[in-house]
Amino acid sequence: MRRALVTGATGGLGLALVRALLDQDYDVRATGRDQAVGARLAVAGARFVTADLTDAASAAALVADRDVVFHAAALSSVWGAPAAFAAINVEATERLLSAARRAGCGAFVFVSTPSVYAEARDRLRLTETSPFARRFANAYVATKAAAERLVLAANAPGFVTTAIRPRALVGPDDKVLLPRLLRVARSGRFPLFRGGKALIELTDVGDAAQALVAADVHRAEIGGRVFNVSGGEPMSVRETLEAVFAALGVAPRLIRVPFALAAGACAVAEVICARLPDGPEPAATVYSLTTLAFSQTFDLAAARQALAWAPRVSPLEAIESTAAAWGRHAPV
């Protein structure tokens, strides 16, 4: 039985990953911020422990006797202090990586982000060798890119490291994408940039979890490599929003808004908020608008070939199953 550690286990992807590992008879140690969700993971068969990833002793205890580390924990937000992102996304990753290597772990699988490509232009059929954005969108993206470089550089004989970049995750425990869309939709209106023609590839969270497991299964062939993962079926933003809102039972008006005008207003708001006490998050950021205004699609050949992985759930199926689970208040 292979022994795994999953950090960030109480987030949407972490939960799906723990389930996938348990289904494949891994011995799973899990850690995350939400104690209530952690208790349910323990009932499901994982050993949930609390830990401070910023502490070296805690990191060493987490990786002890583990064969593989799946590092999904991160400070994930469009807004915040750069030092806070660096502490969690870079320094804690480096600490856990070093602890895993010293403990004799055989593999370290890092959850990265395809937002490293995000900028105000359409980018189609991106591959793992496509250049990063000319300027990272925010501190989250910059620190995840830095952490990814650290992880891949640590690859060595007997210690395989790899990174997976899952795109636009959708699932019953999603606390990011669909909840944000729903909050705006409930105002009765939703902005549509560039006519809603930008292409997006939503990814079922279960499919993304399977890609992470596949990275461990195929560890011998993929050391030091990174893989883009998505649902593989581009849909326009307009089509995606209409499907999401129909599934969730809301019907906001889609209002055409000039991107340049909205982005300019957001840039001003960001400057003002950054100078206010405690730096409150603005109602929207330039990065948030960019994700809805410009296309980002992927060539999944590398993941298909090296991981023997392919998306099994279509974006529409992922949206419908997520909406149904929310309606049932589905447990972990």
Secondary structure by P-SEA (a helix, b strand, c coil): cbbbbbcccccaaaaaaaaaaaaaccbbbbbcccaaaaaaaaaaccbbbbbccccaaaaaaaaccccccccccccccccccaaaaaacccaaaaaaaaaaaaacccbbbbbcccccccccccccccccccccccccccaaaaaaaaaaaaaaaaccccbbbbbbbbccccccccccaaaaaaaaaaacbbbbcccccbbbbbbcaaaaaaaaaaaaaaccccccbbbbbcccccccaaaaaaaaaaaaccccccccccaaaaaaaaaaaaaaaaaccccccccccaaaaaaacbbbbbbcccccccccccccccaaaaaaaaaaaaaacccc
